[in-house]
Amino acid sequence: SKLDPNRIRRILQKKAILSRQQIKWAEEEAEARKVLEKTHREIARVNLDLTDDALTVTEKGELIQERSDLVKKLKAQEAVFASQQAEWQRRSIVLSKEEKMLLRGMKHRHALKKKAAARDARIQTLNSFV
């Protein structure tokens, strides 16, 4: 039955699991953003170091190589981040569909309760005439 307490509990447990998954993905995304920001800061530091006039040609060459390596690293991180974002997007669409189904089940349960209450009220009214 739609009003089965076990079914209701399963729906609520499923909703809690969906919420936890969304929180976990948000944390993963925040962590990935931190990694990207760190690499951006490293590149900015190297660029600032390159403005030093006291650098020798060798030191400038090493800094330019370091910057080049950091830019490659950043591009790779951005590619990974983009694919992760696409995956989070896909999962979130699946989750929202599941949530809609859960809500529909809960609304249906509520409608059944209202119908039952209305039926009980009609029976009460009929019994009061007897």
N, C-alpha and C positions, 0 to 999 in steps of 0.2 A: 504493500500500500504506500501511497505517496506520503502519508503521515507517520510512517514507521519511524520510531525514535532512532533506530540504528542507521537508517538512511539519512536522517537529518544530521546525526553525529558525523557520518562519513562525509557529507557535503561540507560541514563546518571544518573538519580536519583537512579536507582537500583545499579549502579556501586559505587556511593557515599555511599550508605547504606552499601554495602559489605566492603568498605574501613574502614568505622567507626566501623563495627563489628570486623574487624581484629585488629584495634587499641585497642578496648575494651578488647579483649581476651589477647592481649600482656600485657596490664596493669594488668589484673587479674593474669596472670602468674608471672609477676614481684612481685606483692603483696604476692603471695603464696611463692615465693622464699625467700622474706624478712622474713616471718614467720619461715621458715625452718632455715635460717641463725641465727635468734635470738635464737632459741632453741639450735643450735650447740654452739653458744657463751656461753649460760648458762651452758651447760655441760662442756665446757672447763674451765669455772670459777670454777665450783665445783671440777673438777679434780685438778686444781691449788690449791684450798683451802685444798684439801686432803693431799697435800705434806707438809703442815705446821706441824712441829714436836711438836709444843706446844699444839696441840689438845688433848683433853681428849678422852677416849674411847667412851663416850656418844656422844660427838660432831662428832667424826669420823663416828659413826653409823648413826647419823642424816644426815650427808653429803652423805653417801653411799646410804641411803634411798632416799634422794633428787635426786641424780644422777640416781638411778633406775627409779624413777617417770618421770624424764626428758627424759630418753631413751625411756620409754613406750610412752610418749607424742610425741617424735620425730617419732617413728615408725608409730603411728597413723597419724601424719601429712604427712609423706612420702606416706602412702597408699592413703590418700585423694588427695595428689598432683599427684600421678601416675594416679588415675582415672580421675582427671581434665585434665591432659595432654592428656589422651586417648580421652576425649571428645573434647578438642581443636583440636586435630589431625583430628578427624572425621569431625568436623565442617569445618576445613580448606580445607579438601578434597571436601566437598560439595560446599564450596565457590569457589574453583578453577574451579570446573565443571561449576558453574553458570557463572563465569567470562569468561570461554572459550566460553560458549554459547553466552554471550553478545558480545564478540569479533567477533565471527562468524557472528552474526547479523550485526555488524558494518562493517566488511569486505564485507559482501554481499551488504550492502547499498553503500559502496564505489565502488564496481564492477558495480552496477546498474547505479551509477552516471557516471562512465567511459563509459559504453555502451551508455547512453543517450547523452553524449558529442560527442562520435564518430558518432552516428546517426545524431546529429545536424550538425556536420562538413560535413558529406556526403550530407545532404540536402542543406547546404550552397553551397557546390561545384556544385551540380546539378542546383541550382538556378542561379549560376553565368554563366552557359552555356545558359540559357534561354534569 
